[in-house]
């Protein structure tokens, strides 16, 4: 009698165990084991953790690395201005812009009118 009940009882307990194991396996399939992508600071190229993360113009920074290019003052999201991928505090942005009156010459770039003159010269030499 013991032998007759043994295999059927064992089979039913295995089925119960297998059902619980398979349901646990199904739950684990939805769990993502991939490591999260490490975000790097645009200034220092070190890992940025969520508590120190700051995003400005689609770039990621540490709070301490987000500084004015001109004076290295720590910036916040409400106190910066960006031009050509460079970040400035608002006073220096205005100072540099007002000194030349355009967004290019005050920031070390060629004026647009110089670029236009070169294009006009090239187009006139092509037509001649």
N, C-alpha and C positions, 0 to 999 in steps of 0.2 A: 504494500500500500504506500509506503513511504517513497518508493522509487517511482510509482506512477504519478503521484502528486508532485514530486520534485521537478521533473522537466517542464511540466505545464506551468507550475508556479514560477519557476525560474524564467521561463519564456515570457510570462506576463509581466514580471518585474523588470525584465530587460526592455520590454516594449515601453513600459512606463518611463524607465530611465532614458531610453533612446528618444522618446517624445520630448522629454524635458531638455535633453541635450540638444536636440535639433531645434527646439524653439529658442534655446539660448544662443545657438549658432546663428539663427536667423536674426536675432536682435543685434548680435555683434557685427553682422554684415552692414548694418546701417551706420555703425560707428566708424568714423574716419580715422585711420591710423597714420595718415600722412602728417609729416611735421609741418607746422605753419611756416609760411615764407618769412624769412627774416628781412625786416625793413631796415635799410641803411640810411643814415643821416646824409643829406646832400652836402654838408660842410665837411664833416670829419670822417665819413665813410664807415662809422661804427654802427653796431646794432642799436636800433631804437626800440625800447620797450613801450607798451601802451601807456603807462603813466607819465612818461616824459615826451610823448609824441606830440608834434605840432605840424600841421599841414598848411602850407602857404603856396599858392600858385601851383598846385599839384606836386609840390616837392615836400619831402618829409624831413623834419629837423628835430634835434633835441631842443628843449626849451633854452638851454644855455648856449647853443650854437647859432641860434637865430639872431644875428647881430647886423647892425648897420655897416655897410662896406666902407663908409667914410670915417666914422668915429668909433666903430666897434661897440656901440651902446646896445644893450640887450633890447630886442624888439618884442612887441606883442602883436596879436592879430589886428588890434585897433590902432597901432602906432607905426605902421610901416607903409612904404610906397615901393613898388617894384617897377623896374624898367629894364628891358633886355636881359631878364634873368638875374639882375642884381637887386639887392634889397637895401633900402635906405630908411633912416628915421625921417619923419615928415619935415622937421626943420632943415635938415641937410638936403633933402630932395628939393624943397622950395628954393633954398639958397643956391644950389647948383643949377637949377633950372632958370632962376631969375637972372643969374650972372650973365648968361648968354642969350636968353630969350627963346631957346628952342630945346627940344629934347635930345638932340644929337651932339651938338658941339660942346655943351656943358658937361657931357658925360664921356668925353674922349672919343667920340665917333665923328666921322666926316659929315658935313652938312649935306642935306639932300640936294641943294642947288649945285654943289660940286659934282655929285653923281649925275645930275641932269645935264650939266655942261659936257661931261665926257660922252654921254649918250648922243647929244646934239652934234658934237664934233665927229663921232663915229658915223652917224647917219649922213652927215654932209659929205664926208669923204667917200662913202659908199655910193652916193648919188652922183658924185662928180666924175 
